[in-house]
Amino acid sequence: MAEVILESTITCPHCGHQKREVMPTNACRYFYECESCHALLKPKAGDCCVFCSFGSVACPPVQQGLGGCTPDQ
């Protein structure tokens, strides 16, 4: 099994601000506030979390082939 990547860069679709974040391994983030424009990001339809929708790397459960995760917020 490939190693799980725990860092992802989230890109705000509203202002383009990027921030590198460490993803939790036991839950996913459903909400994320952009620190630049303060937009509240939520997953796109069909995605389980903000990392899968706006991150450079999918969340750990998706990387592991588990199909998704349970929101933590």
Distance bins in CASP14 RR format, pairs under 12 A and 6 or more apart:
PFRMAT RR
TARGET T0000
AUTHOR 0000-0000-0000
RMODE 2
METHOD distances of the structure
MODEL  1
1 60 0 0 0 0 0 1 0 0 0 0 0
1 63 0 0 0 0 1 0 0 0 0 0 0
1 64 1 0 0 1 0 0 0 0 0 0 0
1 65 0 0 0 0 1 0 0 0 0 0 0
1 66 0 0 0 0 0 1 0 0 0 0 0
2 60 0 0 0 0 0 1 0 0 0 0 0
2 63 1 0 0 1 0 0 0 0 0 0 0
2 64 0 0 0 0 1 0 0 0 0 0 0
2 65 0 0 0 0 0 1 0 0 0 0 0
3 57 0 0 0 0 0 1 0 0 0 0 0
3 60 0 0 0 0 0 1 0 0 0 0 0
3 63 0 0 0 0 1 0 0 0 0 0 0
3 64 0 0 0 0 0 1 0 0 0 0 0
4 22 0 0 0 0 0 1 0 0 0 0 0
4 23 0 0 0 0 1 0 0 0 0 0 0
4 24 0 0 0 0 0 1 0 0 0 0 0
4 25 1 0 0 1 0 0 0 0 0 0 0
4 57 0 0 0 0 1 0 0 0 0 0 0
4 58 0 0 0 0 1 0 0 0 0 0 0
4 59 0 0 0 0 1 0 0 0 0 0 0
4 60 1 0 1 0 0 0 0 0 0 0 0
4 61 0 0 0 0 1 0 0 0 0 0 0
4 62 0 0 0 0 1 0 0 0 0 0 0
4 63 1 0 1 0 0 0 0 0 0 0 0
4 64 1 0 0 1 0 0 0 0 0 0 0
4 65 0 0 0 0 0 1 0 0 0 0 0
4 66 0 0 0 0 0 1 0 0 0 0 0
5 20 0 0 0 0 0 1 0 0 0 0 0
5 21 0 0 0 0 0 1 0 0 0 0 0
5 22 0 0 0 0 0 1 0 0 0 0 0
5 23 0 0 0 0 1 0 0 0 0 0 0
5 25 0 0 0 0 0 1 0 0 0 0 0
5 51 0 0 0 0 0 1 0 0 0 0 0
5 55 0 0 0 0 0 1 0 0 0 0 0
5 56 0 0 0 0 1 0 0 0 0 0 0
5 57 1 0 1 0 0 0 0 0 0 0 0
5 58 0 0 0 0 1 0 0 0 0 0 0
5 59 0 0 0 0 1 0 0 0 0 0 0
5 60 0 0 0 0 1 0 0 0 0 0 0
5 62 0 0 0 0 0 1 0 0 0 0 0
5 63 1 0 0 1 0 0 0 0 0 0 0
5 64 0 0 0 0 0 1 0 0 0 0 0
6 20 0 0 0 0 0 1 0 0 0 0 0
6 21 0 0 0 0 1 0 0 0 0 0 0
6 22 1 0 1 0 0 0 0 0 0 0 0
6 23 1 0 1 0 0 0 0 0 0 0 0
6 24 0 0 0 0 1 0 0 0 0 0 0
6 25 1 0 0 1 0 0 0 0 0 0 0
6 26 0 0 0 0 0 1 0 0 0 0 0
6 51 0 0 0 0 0 1 0 0 0 0 0
6 57 0 0 0 0 1 0 0 0 0 0 0
6 58 0 0 0 0 0 1 0 0 0 0 0
6 59 0 0 0 0 1 0 0 0 0 0 0
6 60 1 0 0 1 0 0 0 0 0 0 0
6 63 0 0 0 0 1 0 0 0 0 0 0
6 64 0 0 0 0 0 1 0 0 0 0 0
7 19 0 0 0 0 0 1 0 0 0 0 0
7 20 1 0 1 0 0 0 0 0 0 0 0
7 21 1 0 0 1 0 0 0 0 0 0 0
7 22 1 0 1 0 0 0 0 0 0 0 0
7 23 1 0 0 1 0 0 0 0 0 0 0
7 24 0 0 0 0 0 1 0 0 0 0 0
7 25 0 0 0 0 0 1 0 0 0 0 0
7 51 0 0 0 0 0 1 0 0 0 0 0
7 55 0 0 0 0 0 1 0 0 0 0 0
7 56 0 0 0 0 1 0 0 0 0 0 0
7 57 1 0 0 1 0 0 0 0 0 0 0
7 59 0 0 0 0 0 1 0 0 0 0 0
7 60 0 0 0 0 0 1 0 0 0 0 0
7 63 0 0 0 0 0 1 0 0 0 0 0
8 18 0 0 0 0 0 1 0 0 0 0 0
8 19 0 0 0 0 1 0 0 0 0 0 0
8 20 1 0 0 1 0 0 0 0 0 0 0
8 21 1 0 0 1 0 0 0 0 0 0 0
8 22 0 0 0 0 1 0 0 0 0 0 0
8 23 1 0 1 0 0 0 0 0 0 0 0
8 24 0 0 0 0 0 1 0 0 0 0 0
8 28 0 0 0 0 0 1 0 0 0 0 0
8 29 0 0 0 0 0 1 0 0 0 0 0
8 32 0 0 0 0 0 1 0 0 0 0 0
8 49 0 0 0 0 0 1 0 0 0 0 0
8 50 0 0 0 0 1 0 0 0 0 0 0
8 51 1 0 1 0 0 0 0 0 0 0 0
8 52 0 0 0 0 1 0 0 0 0 0 0
8 53 0 0 0 0 0 1 0 0 0 0 0
8 54 0 0 0 0 1 0 0 0 0 0 0
8 55 1 0 1 0 0 0 0 0 0 0 0
8 56 1 0 1 0 0 0 0 0 0 0 0
8 57 1 0 1 0 0 0 0 0 0 0 0
8 58 1 0 0 1 0 0 0 0 0 0 0
8 59 1 0 0 1 0 0 0 0 0 0 0
8 60 0 0 0 0 1 0 0 0 0 0 0
8 62 0 0 0 0 0 1 0 0 0 0 0
8 63 0 0 0 0 0 1 0 0 0 0 0
9 16 0 0 0 0 0 1 0 0 0 0 0
9 17 0 0 0 0 0 1 0 0 0 0 0
9 18 1 0 1 0 0 0 0 0 0 0 0
9 19 1 0 0 1 0 0 0 0 0 0 0
9 20 1 0 1 0 0 0 0 0 0 0 0
9 21 1 0 0 1 0 0 0 0 0 0 0
9 22 0 0 0 0 0 1 0 0 0 0 0
9 23 0 0 0 0 0 1 0 0 0 0 0
9 50 0 0 0 0 0 1 0 0 0 0 0
9 51 0 0 0 0 1 0 0 0 0 0 0
9 54 0 0 0 0 1 0 0 0 0 0 0
9 55 1 0 0 1 0 0 0 0 0 0 0
9 56 1 0 1 0 0 0 0 0 0 0 0
9 57 1 0 0 1 0 0 0 0 0 0 0
10 16 0 0 0 0 1 0 0 0 0 0 0
10 17 0 0 0 0 1 0 0 0 0 0 0
10 18 1 0 0 1 0 0 0 0 0 0 0
10 19 1 0 1 0 0 0 0 0 0 0 0
10 20 0 0 0 0 1 0 0 0 0 0 0
10 21 1 0 1 0 0 0 0 0 0 0 0
10 22 0 0 0 0 0 1 0 0 0 0 0
10 23 0 0 0 0 1 0 0 0 0 0 0
10 29 0 0 0 0 1 0 0 0 0 0 0
10 31 0 0 0 0 0 1 0 0 0 0 0
10 32 1 0 0 1 0 0 0 0 0 0 0
10 33 0 0 0 0 0 1 0 0 0 0 0
10 34 0 0 0 0 1 0 0 0 0 0 0
10 35 0 0 0 0 1 0 0 0 0 0 0
10 36 0 0 0 0 0 1 0 0 0 0 0
10 39 0 0 0 0 0 1 0 0 0 0 0
10 41 1 0 0 1 0 0 0 0 0 0 0
10 43 0 0 0 0 0 1 0 0 0 0 0
10 49 0 0 0 0 0 1 0 0 0 0 0
10 50 1 0 0 1 0 0 0 0 0 0 0
10 51 1 0 0 1 0 0 0 0 0 0 0
10 52 0 0 0 0 0 1 0 0 0 0 0
10 53 0 0 0 0 1 0 0 0 0 0 0
10 54 1 0 1 0 0 0 0 0 0 0 0
10 55 1 0 1 0 0 0 0 0 0 0 0
10 56 1 0 0 1 0 0 0 0 0 0 0
10 57 0 0 0 0 1 0 0 0 0 0 0
10 59 0 0 0 0 0 1 0 0 0 0 0
11 17 1 0 0 1 0 0 0 0 0 0 0
11 18 1 0 1 0 0 0 0 0 0 0 0
11 19 0 0 0 0 1 0 0 0 0 0 0
11 20 0 0 0 0 0 1 0 0 0 0 0
11 21 0 0 0 0 0 1 0 0 0 0 0
11 32 0 0 0 0 0 1 0 0 0 0 0
11 34 0 0 0 0 1 0 0 0 0 0 0
11 36 0 0 0 0 0 1 0 0 0 0 0
11 39 0 0 0 0 0 1 0 0 0 0 0
11 41 0 0 0 0 1 0 0 0 0 0 0
11 50 0 0 0 0 0 1 0 0 0 0 0
11 51 0 0 0 0 0 1 0 0 0 0 0
11 53 0 0 0 0 0 1 0 0 0 0 0
11 54 1 0 1 0 0 0 0 0 0 0 0
11 55 1 0 0 1 0 0 0 0 0 0 0
11 56 1 0 0 1 0 0 0 0 0 0 0
11 57 0 0 0 0 0 1 0 0 0 0 0
12 18 1 0 0 1 0 0 0 0 0 0 0
12 19 0 0 0 0 1 0 0 0 0 0 0
12 32 0 0 0 0 1 0 0 0 0 0 0
12 33 0 0 0 0 1 0 0 0 0 0 0
12 34 1 0 1 0 0 0 0 0 0 0 0
12 35 0 0 0 0 1 0 0 0 0 0 0
12 36 1 0 0 1 0 0 0 0 0 0 0
12 37 1 0 0 1 0 0 0 0 0 0 0
12 38 0 0 0 0 1 0 0 0 0 0 0
12 39 1 0 0 1 0 0 0 0 0 0 0
12 40 0 0 0 0 0 1 0 0 0 0 0
12 41 1 0 0 1 0 0 0 0 0 0 0
12 50 0 0 0 0 0 1 0 0 0 0 0
12 53 0 0 0 0 0 1 0 0 0 0 0
12 54 1 0 0 1 0 0 0 0 0 0 0
12 55 0 0 0 0 0 1 0 0 0 0 0
13 32 0 0 0 0 0 1 0 0 0 0 0
13 34 0 0 0 0 1 0 0 0 0 0 0
13 37 0 0 0 0 0 1 0 0 0 0 0
13 39 0 0 0 0 1 0 0 0 0 0 0
13 40 0 0 0 0 0 1 0 0 0 0 0
13 41 1 0 0 1 0 0 0 0 0 0 0
13 42 0 0 0 0 0 1 0 0 0 0 0
13 43 0 0 0 0 0 1 0 0 0 0 0
13 44 0 0 0 0 1 0 0 0 0 0 0
13 50 0 0 0 0 0 1 0 0 0 0 0
13 53 0 0 0 0 1 0 0 0 0 0 0
13 54 1 0 0 1 0 0 0 0 0 0 0
13 55 0 0 0 0 0 1 0 0 0 0 0
14 32 0 0 0 0 0 1 0 0 0 0 0
14 33 0 0 0 0 0 1 0 0 0 0 0
14 34 1 0 0 1 0 0 0 0 0 0 0
14 36 0 0 0 0 1 0 0 0 0 0 0
14 37 1 0 1 0 0 0 0 0 0 0 0
14 38 0 0 0 0 1 0 0 0 0 0 0
14 39 1 0 1 0 0 0 0 0 0 0 0
14 40 0 0 0 0 1 0 0 0 0 0 0
14 41 0 0 0 0 1 0 0 0 0 0 0
14 54 0 0 0 0 0 1 0 0 0 0 0
15 34 1 0 0 1 0 0 0 0 0 0 0
15 35 0 0 0 0 0 1 0 0 0 0 0
15 36 1 0 1 0 0 0 0 0 0 0 0
15 37 1 0 1 0 0 0 0 0 0 0 0
15 38 0 0 0 0 1 0 0 0 0 0 0
15 39 1 0 0 1 0 0 0 0 0 0 0
15 41 0 0 0 0 0 1 0 0 0 0 0
15 54 0 0 0 0 0 1 0 0 0 0 0
16 34 0 0 0 0 1 0 0 0 0 0 0
16 35 0 0 0 0 0 1 0 0 0 0 0
16 36 1 0 0 1 0 0 0 0 0 0 0
16 37 0 0 0 0 1 0 0 0 0 0 0
16 39 0 0 0 0 1 0 0 0 0 0 0
16 41 0 0 0 0 0 1 0 0 0 0 0
16 54 0 0 0 0 1 0 0 0 0 0 0
17 32 0 0 0 0 0 1 0 0 0 0 0
17 33 0 0 0 0 0 1 0 0 0 0 0
17 34 1 0 1 0 0 0 0 0 0 0 0
17 35 1 0 0 1 0 0 0 0 0 0 0
17 36 1 1 0 0 0 0 0 0 0 0 0
17 37 1 0 0 1 0 0 0 0 0 0 0
17 38 0 0 0 0 0 1 0 0 0 0 0
17 39 0 0 0 0 1 0 0 0 0 0 0
17 41 0 0 0 0 0 1 0 0 0 0 0
17 54 0 0 0 0 0 1 0 0 0 0 0
18 34 0 0 0 0 1 0 0 0 0 0 0
18 35 0 0 0 0 0 1 0 0 0 0 0
18 36 0 0 0 0 1 0 0 0 0 0 0
18 54 0 0 0 0 1 0 0 0 0 0 0
18 55 0 0 0 0 1 0 0 0 0 0 0
18 56 0 0 0 0 1 0 0 0 0 0 0
19 32 0 0 0 0 1 0 0 0 0 0 0
19 33 0 0 0 0 0 1 0 0 0 0 0
19 34 0 0 0 0 1 0 0 0 0 0 0
19 35 1 0 0 1 0 0 0 0 0 0 0
19 36 0 0 0 0 1 0 0 0 0 0 0
19 37 0 0 0 0 0 1 0 0 0 0 0
19 41 0 0 0 0 0 1 0 0 0 0 0
19 50 0 0 0 0 0 1 0 0 0 0 0
19 51 0 0 0 0 0 1 0 0 0 0 0
19 54 0 0 0 0 0 1 0 0 0 0 0
19 55 0 0 0 0 1 0 0 0 0 0 0
19 56 0 0 0 0 0 1 0 0 0 0 0
20 35 0 0 0 0 0 1 0 0 0 0 0
20 51 0 0 0 0 0 1 0 0 0 0 0
20 55 0 0 0 0 1 0 0 0 0 0 0
20 56 0 0 0 0 1 0 0 0 0 0 0
20 57 0 0 0 0 0 1 0 0 0 0 0
21 28 0 0 0 0 0 1 0 0 0 0 0
21 29 0 0 0 0 1 0 0 0 0 0 0
21 32 0 0 0 0 1 0 0 0 0 0 0
21 33 0 0 0 0 0 1 0 0 0 0 0
21 34 0 0 0 0 0 1 0 0 0 0 0
21 35 0 0 0 0 0 1 0 0 0 0 0
21 41 0 0 0 0 0 1 0 0 0 0 0
21 49 0 0 0 0 0 1 0 0 0 0 0
21 50 0 0 0 0 1 0 0 0 0 0 0
21 51 1 0 0 1 0 0 0 0 0 0 0
21 54 0 0 0 0 0 1 0 0 0 0 0
21 55 0 0 0 0 1 0 0 0 0 0 0
21 56 0 0 0 0 1 0 0 0 0 0 0
21 57 0 0 0 0 1 0 0 0 0 0 0
21 59 0 0 0 0 0 1 0 0 0 0 0
22 29 0 0 0 0 0 1 0 0 0 0 0
22 51 0 0 0 0 0 1 0 0 0 0 0
22 57 0 0 0 0 0 1 0 0 0 0 0
22 59 0 0 0 0 0 1 0 0 0 0 0
22 60 0 0 0 0 0 1 0 0 0 0 0
23 29 1 0 0 1 0 0 0 0 0 0 0
23 32 0 0 0 0 0 1 0 0 0 0 0
23 48 0 0 0 0 0 1 0 0 0 0 0
23 49 0 0 0 0 1 0 0 0 0 0 0
23 50 0 0 0 0 1 0 0 0 0 0 0
23 51 1 0 1 0 0 0 0 0 0 0 0
23 52 0 0 0 0 0 1 0 0 0 0 0
23 55 0 0 0 0 1 0 0 0 0 0 0
23 56 0 0 0 0 0 1 0 0 0 0 0
23 57 1 0 0 1 0 0 0 0 0 0 0
23 58 0 0 0 0 1 0 0 0 0 0 0
23 59 1 0 1 0 0 0 0 0 0 0 0
23 60 1 0 1 0 0 0 0 0 0 0 0
23 61 0 0 0 0 1 0 0 0 0 0 0
23 62 0 0 0 0 0 1 0 0 0 0 0
23 63 0 0 0 0 1 0 0 0 0 0 0
23 69 0 0 0 0 1 0 0 0 0 0 0
23 72 0 0 0 0 0 1 0 0 0 0 0
24 30 0 0 0 0 0 1 0 0 0 0 0
24 49 0 0 0 0 1 0 0 0 0 0 0
24 50 0 0 0 0 0 1 0 0 0 0 0
24 51 0 0 0 0 1 0 0 0 0 0 0
24 59 0 0 0 0 1 0 0 0 0 0 0
24 60 1 0 0 1 0 0 0 0 0 0 0
24 61 0 0 0 0 0 1 0 0 0 0 0
24 69 0 0 0 0 1 0 0 0 0 0 0
24 70 0 0 0 0 0 1 0 0 0 0 0
24 71 0 0 0 0 0 1 0 0 0 0 0
24 72 1 0 0 1 0 0 0 0 0 0 0
24 73 0 0 0 0 0 1 0 0 0 0 0
25 51 0 0 0 0 0 1 0 0 0 0 0
25 59 0 0 0 0 1 0 0 0 0 0 0
25 60 1 0 1 0 0 0 0 0 0 0 0
25 61 0 0 0 0 1 0 0 0 0 0 0
25 63 0 0 0 0 0 1 0 0 0 0 0
25 64 0 0 0 0 1 0 0 0 0 0 0
25 66 0 0 0 0 0 1 0 0 0 0 0
25 69 0 0 0 0 1 0 0 0 0 0 0
25 72 0 0 0 0 0 1 0 0 0 0 0
26 59 0 0 0 0 0 1 0 0 0 0 0
26 60 0 0 0 0 1 0 0 0 0 0 0
26 61 0 0 0 0 1 0 0 0 0 0 0
26 69 0 0 0 0 1 0 0 0 0 0 0
26 70 0 0 0 0 1 0 0 0 0 0 0
26 72 0 0 0 0 1 0 0 0 0 0 0
27 48 0 0 0 0 0 1 0 0 0 0 0
27 49 0 0 0 0 1 0 0 0 0 0 0
27 51 0 0 0 0 0 1 0 0 0 0 0
27 59 0 0 0 0 1 0 0 0 0 0 0
27 60 0 0 0 0 1 0 0 0 0 0 0
27 61 0 0 0 0 1 0 0 0 0 0 0
27 68 0 0 0 0 0 1 0 0 0 0 0
27 69 1 0 0 1 0 0 0 0 0 0 0
27 70 1 0 0 1 0 0 0 0 0 0 0
27 71 1 0 0 1 0 0 0 0 0 0 0
27 72 1 1 0 0 0 0 0 0 0 0 0
27 73 0 0 0 0 1 0 0 0 0 0 0
28 42 0 0 0 0 0 1 0 0 0 0 0
28 43 0 0 0 0 1 0 0 0 0 0 0
28 47 0 0 0 0 1 0 0 0 0 0 0
28 48 1 0 1 0 0 0 0 0 0 0 0
28 49 1 1 0 0 0 0 0 0 0 0 0
28 50 1 0 0 1 0 0 0 0 0 0 0
28 51 1 0 0 1 0 0 0 0 0 0 0
28 52 1 0 0 1 0 0 0 0 0 0 0
28 53 0 0 0 0 0 1 0 0 0 0 0
28 55 0 0 0 0 0 1 0 0 0 0 0
28 58 0 0 0 0 0 1 0 0 0 0 0
28 59 1 0 1 0 0 0 0 0 0 0 0
28 60 0 0 0 0 1 0 0 0 0 0 0
28 61 1 0 0 1 0 0 0 0 0 0 0
28 62 0 0 0 0 1 0 0 0 0 0 0
28 63 0 0 0 0 0 1 0 0 0 0 0
28 66 0 0 0 0 0 1 0 0 0 0 0
28 67 0 0 0 0 0 1 0 0 0 0 0
28 68 1 0 0 1 0 0 0 0 0 0 0
28 69 1 1 0 0 0 0 0 0 0 0 0
28 70 1 0 0 1 0 0 0 0 0 0 0
28 71 1 0 1 0 0 0 0 0 0 0 0
28 72 1 0 0 1 0 0 0 0 0 0 0
28 73 0 0 0 0 1 0 0 0 0 0 0
29 40 0 0 0 0 0 1 0 0 0 0 0
29 41 0 0 0 0 1 0 0 0 0 0 0
29 42 0 0 0 0 1 0 0 0 0 0 0
29 43 0 0 0 0 1 0 0 0 0 0 0
29 47 0 0 0 0 0 1 0 0 0 0 0
29 48 0 0 0 0 1 0 0 0 0 0 0
29 49 1 0 1 0 0 0 0 0 0 0 0
29 50 1 0 1 0 0 0 0 0 0 0 0
29 51 1 0 0 1 0 0 0 0 0 0 0
29 52 0 0 0 0 0 1 0 0 0 0 0
29 53 0 0 0 0 0 1 0 0 0 0 0
29 54 0 0 0 0 0 1 0 0 0 0 0
29 55 0 0 0 0 0 1 0 0 0 0 0
29 59 0 0 0 0 1 0 0 0 0 0 0
29 60 0 0 0 0 0 1 0 0 0 0 0
29 69 0 0 0 0 1 0 0 0 0 0 0
29 70 0 0 0 0 0 1 0 0 0 0 0
29 71 1 0 0 1 0 0 0 0 0 0 0
29 72 1 0 0 1 0 0 0 0 0 0 0
29 73 1 0 0 1 0 0 0 0 0 0 0
30 40 0 0 0 0 0 1 0 0 0 0 0
30 41 0 0 0 0 1 0 0 0 0 0 0
30 42 1 0 0 1 0 0 0 0 0 0 0
30 43 1 0 0 1 0 0 0 0 0 0 0
30 44 0 0 0 0 0 1 0 0 0 0 0
30 47 0 0 0 0 0 1 0 0 0 0 0
30 48 0 0 0 0 1 0 0 0 0 0 0
30 49 1 0 1 0 0 0 0 0 0 0 0
30 50 1 0 0 1 0 0 0 0 0 0 0
30 51 0 0 0 0 0 1 0 0 0 0 0
30 52 0 0 0 0 0 1 0 0 0 0 0
30 53 0 0 0 0 0 1 0 0 0 0 0
30 59 0 0 0 0 0 1 0 0 0 0 0
30 68 0 0 0 0 0 1 0 0 0 0 0
30 69 0 0 0 0 1 0 0 0 0 0 0
30 70 0 0 0 0 1 0 0 0 0 0 0
30 71 1 1 0 0 0 0 0 0 0 0 0
30 72 1 0 0 1 0 0 0 0 0 0 0
30 73 1 0 1 0 0 0 0 0 0 0 0
31 39 0 0 0 0 0 1 0 0 0 0 0
31 40 1 0 0 1 0 0 0 0 0 0 0
31 41 1 0 0 1 0 0 0 0 0 0 0
31 42 1 0 0 1 0 0 0 0 0 0 0
31 43 0 0 0 0 1 0 0 0 0 0 0
31 49 0 0 0 0 1 0 0 0 0 0 0
31 50 1 0 0 1 0 0 0 0 0 0 0
31 51 0 0 0 0 0 1 0 0 0 0 0
31 53 0 0 0 0 0 1 0 0 0 0 0
31 54 0 0 0 0 0 1 0 0 0 0 0
31 71 0 0 0 0 1 0 0 0 0 0 0
31 72 0 0 0 0 1 0 0 0 0 0 0
31 73 1 0 1 0 0 0 0 0 0 0 0
32 38 0 0 0 0 0 1 0 0 0 0 0
32 39 0 0 0 0 1 0 0 0 0 0 0
32 40 1 0 0 1 0 0 0 0 0 0 0
32 41 1 0 1 0 0 0 0 0 0 0 0
32 42 0 0 0 0 1 0 0 0 0 0 0
32 43 0 0 0 0 1 0 0 0 0 0 0
32 49 0 0 0 0 1 0 0 0 0 0 0
32 50 1 0 1 0 0 0 0 0 0 0 0
32 51 0 0 0 0 1 0 0 0 0 0 0
32 52 0 0 0 0 0 1 0 0 0 0 0
32 53 0 0 0 0 1 0 0 0 0 0 0
32 54 1 0 0 1 0 0 0 0 0 0 0
32 55 0 0 0 0 1 0 0 0 0 0 0
32 71 0 0 0 0 0 1 0 0 0 0 0
32 72 0 0 0 0 0 1 0 0 0 0 0
32 73 0 0 0 0 1 0 0 0 0 0 0
33 39 1 0 0 1 0 0 0 0 0 0 0
33 40 1 0 1 0 0 0 0 0 0 0 0
33 41 1 0 0 1 0 0 0 0 0 0 0
33 42 0 0 0 0 0 1 0 0 0 0 0
33 50 0 0 0 0 1 0 0 0 0 0 0
33 73 0 0 0 0 0 1 0 0 0 0 0
34 40 0 0 0 0 1 0 0 0 0 0 0
34 41 1 0 0 1 0 0 0 0 0 0 0
34 42 0 0 0 0 0 1 0 0 0 0 0
34 50 0 0 0 0 0 1 0 0 0 0 0
34 54 0 0 0 0 1 0 0 0 0 0 0
35 41 0 0 0 0 0 1 0 0 0 0 0
39 50 0 0 0 0 0 1 0 0 0 0 0
39 54 0 0 0 0 0 1 0 0 0 0 0
40 50 0 0 0 0 1 0 0 0 0 0 0
40 54 0 0 0 0 0 1 0 0 0 0 0
40 73 0 0 0 0 0 1 0 0 0 0 0
41 47 0 0 0 0 0 1 0 0 0 0 0
41 49 0 0 0 0 0 1 0 0 0 0 0
41 50 1 0 1 0 0 0 0 0 0 0 0
41 51 0 0 0 0 0 1 0 0 0 0 0
41 52 0 0 0 0 0 1 0 0 0 0 0
41 53 1 0 0 1 0 0 0 0 0 0 0
41 54 1 0 1 0 0 0 0 0 0 0 0
41 55 0 0 0 0 1 0 0 0 0 0 0
41 73 0 0 0 0 0 1 0 0 0 0 0
42 48 0 0 0 0 0 1 0 0 0 0 0
42 49 0 0 0 0 1 0 0 0 0 0 0
42 50 1 0 0 1 0 0 0 0 0 0 0
42 52 0 0 0 0 0 1 0 0 0 0 0
42 53 1 0 0 1 0 0 0 0 0 0 0
42 54 0 0 0 0 1 0 0 0 0 0 0
42 71 0 0 0 0 1 0 0 0 0 0 0
42 73 0 0 0 0 0 1 0 0 0 0 0
43 49 1 0 1 0 0 0 0 0 0 0 0
43 50 1 0 1 0 0 0 0 0 0 0 0
43 51 0 0 0 0 1 0 0 0 0 0 0
43 52 1 0 0 1 0 0 0 0 0 0 0
43 53 1 0 1 0 0 0 0 0 0 0 0
43 54 0 0 0 0 1 0 0 0 0 0 0
43 55 0 0 0 0 0 1 0 0 0 0 0
43 58 0 0 0 0 0 1 0 0 0 0 0
43 59 0 0 0 0 1 0 0 0 0 0 0
43 62 0 0 0 0 0 1 0 0 0 0 0
43 68 0 0 0 0 0 1 0 0 0 0 0
43 69 0 0 0 0 0 1 0 0 0 0 0
43 71 0 0 0 0 1 0 0 0 0 0 0
43 73 0 0 0 0 0 1 0 0 0 0 0
44 50 0 0 0 0 1 0 0 0 0 0 0
44 51 0 0 0 0 0 1 0 0 0 0 0
44 52 0 0 0 0 1 0 0 0 0 0 0
44 53 1 0 1 0 0 0 0 0 0 0 0
44 54 0 0 0 0 1 0 0 0 0 0 0
44 55 0 0 0 0 0 1 0 0 0 0 0
45 52 0 0 0 0 0 1 0 0 0 0 0
45 53 0 0 0 0 1 0 0 0 0 0 0
46 52 0 0 0 0 1 0 0 0 0 0 0
46 53 0 0 0 0 1 0 0 0 0 0 0
46 62 0 0 0 0 0 1 0 0 0 0 0
46 67 0 0 0 0 0 1 0 0 0 0 0
46 68 0 0 0 0 1 0 0 0 0 0 0
47 53 1 0 1 0 0 0 0 0 0 0 0
47 54 0 0 0 0 1 0 0 0 0 0 0
47 55 0 0 0 0 0 1 0 0 0 0 0
47 58 0 0 0 0 1 0 0 0 0 0 0
47 59 0 0 0 0 1 0 0 0 0 0 0
47 61 0 0 0 0 0 1 0 0 0 0 0
47 62 0 0 0 0 1 0 0 0 0 0 0
47 67 0 0 0 0 0 1 0 0 0 0 0
47 68 0 0 0 0 1 0 0 0 0 0 0
47 69 0 0 0 0 0 1 0 0 0 0 0
47 71 0 0 0 0 0 1 0 0 0 0 0
48 58 0 0 0 0 1 0 0 0 0 0 0
48 59 1 0 0 1 0 0 0 0 0 0 0
48 60 0 0 0 0 0 1 0 0 0 0 0
48 61 1 0 0 1 0 0 0 0 0 0 0
48 62 1 0 0 1 0 0 0 0 0 0 0
48 63 0 0 0 0 0 1 0 0 0 0 0
48 65 0 0 0 0 0 1 0 0 0 0 0
48 66 0 0 0 0 1 0 0 0 0 0 0
48 67 1 0 0 1 0 0 0 0 0 0 0
48 68 1 0 1 0 0 0 0 0 0 0 0
48 69 1 0 1 0 0 0 0 0 0 0 0
48 70 0 0 0 0 1 0 0 0 0 0 0
48 71 1 0 0 1 0 0 0 0 0 0 0
48 72 0 0 0 0 0 1 0 0 0 0 0
49 55 0 0 0 0 1 0 0 0 0 0 0
49 57 0 0 0 0 0 1 0 0 0 0 0
49 58 0 0 0 0 1 0 0 0 0 0 0
49 59 1 0 1 0 0 0 0 0 0 0 0
49 60 0 0 0 0 0 1 0 0 0 0 0
49 61 0 0 0 0 1 0 0 0 0 0 0
49 62 0 0 0 0 1 0 0 0 0 0 0
49 67 0 0 0 0 0 1 0 0 0 0 0
49 68 1 0 0 1 0 0 0 0 0 0 0
49 69 1 0 1 0 0 0 0 0 0 0 0
49 70 0 0 0 0 1 0 0 0 0 0 0
49 71 1 0 0 1 0 0 0 0 0 0 0
49 72 0 0 0 0 1 0 0 0 0 0 0
49 73 0 0 0 0 1 0 0 0 0 0 0
50 57 0 0 0 0 0 1 0 0 0 0 0
50 58 0 0 0 0 0 1 0 0 0 0 0
50 59 0 0 0 0 1 0 0 0 0 0 0
50 69 0 0 0 0 0 1 0 0 0 0 0
50 71 0 0 0 0 1 0 0 0 0 0 0
50 72 0 0 0 0 0 1 0 0 0 0 0
50 73 0 0 0 0 0 1 0 0 0 0 0
51 57 1 0 0 1 0 0 0 0 0 0 0
51 58 1 0 0 1 0 0 0 0 0 0 0
51 59 1 0 1 0 0 0 0 0 0 0 0
51 60 0 0 0 0 1 0 0 0 0 0 0
51 61 0 0 0 0 0 1 0 0 0 0 0
51 62 0 0 0 0 1 0 0 0 0 0 0
51 63 0 0 0 0 1 0 0 0 0 0 0
51 68 0 0 0 0 0 1 0 0 0 0 0
51 69 0 0 0 0 1 0 0 0 0 0 0
51 71 0 0 0 0 0 1 0 0 0 0 0
51 72 0 0 0 0 0 1 0 0 0 0 0
52 58 1 0 1 0 0 0 0 0 0 0 0
52 59 1 0 1 0 0 0 0 0 0 0 0
52 60 0 0 0 0 0 1 0 0 0 0 0
52 61 0 0 0 0 1 0 0 0 0 0 0
52 62 1 0 1 0 0 0 0 0 0 0 0
52 63 0 0 0 0 1 0 0 0 0 0 0
52 67 0 0 0 0 1 0 0 0 0 0 0
52 68 1 0 0 1 0 0 0 0 0 0 0
52 69 0 0 0 0 1 0 0 0 0 0 0
52 71 0 0 0 0 0 1 0 0 0 0 0
53 59 0 0 0 0 0 1 0 0 0 0 0
53 62 0 0 0 0 0 1 0 0 0 0 0
55 62 0 0 0 0 0 1 0 0 0 0 0
57 63 1 0 0 1 0 0 0 0 0 0 0
58 64 0 0 0 0 1 0 0 0 0 0 0
58 65 0 0 0 0 1 0 0 0 0 0 0
58 66 0 0 0 0 0 1 0 0 0 0 0
58 67 0 0 0 0 1 0 0 0 0 0 0
58 68 0 0 0 0 1 0 0 0 0 0 0
58 69 0 0 0 0 1 0 0 0 0 0 0
59 65 0 0 0 0 0 1 0 0 0 0 0
59 66 0 0 0 0 1 0 0 0 0 0 0
59 67 0 0 0 0 1 0 0 0 0 0 0
59 68 1 0 0 1 0 0 0 0 0 0 0
59 69 1 0 1 0 0 0 0 0 0 0 0
59 70 0 0 0 0 0 1 0 0 0 0 0
59 71 0 0 0 0 0 1 0 0 0 0 0
59 72 0 0 0 0 0 1 0 0 0 0 0
60 66 0 0 0 0 1 0 0 0 0 0 0
60 67 0 0 0 0 0 1 0 0 0 0 0
60 68 0 0 0 0 1 0 0 0 0 0 0
60 69 1 0 0 1 0 0 0 0 0 0 0
61 67 1 0 0 1 0 0 0 0 0 0 0
61 68 1 0 1 0 0 0 0 0 0 0 0
61 69 1 0 1 0 0 0 0 0 0 0 0
61 70 0 0 0 0 1 0 0 0 0 0 0
61 71 0 0 0 0 0 1 0 0 0 0 0
61 72 0 0 0 0 0 1 0 0 0 0 0
62 68 1 0 1 0 0 0 0 0 0 0 0
62 69 1 0 0 1 0 0 0 0 0 0 0
63 69 0 0 0 0 0 1 0 0 0 0 0
END
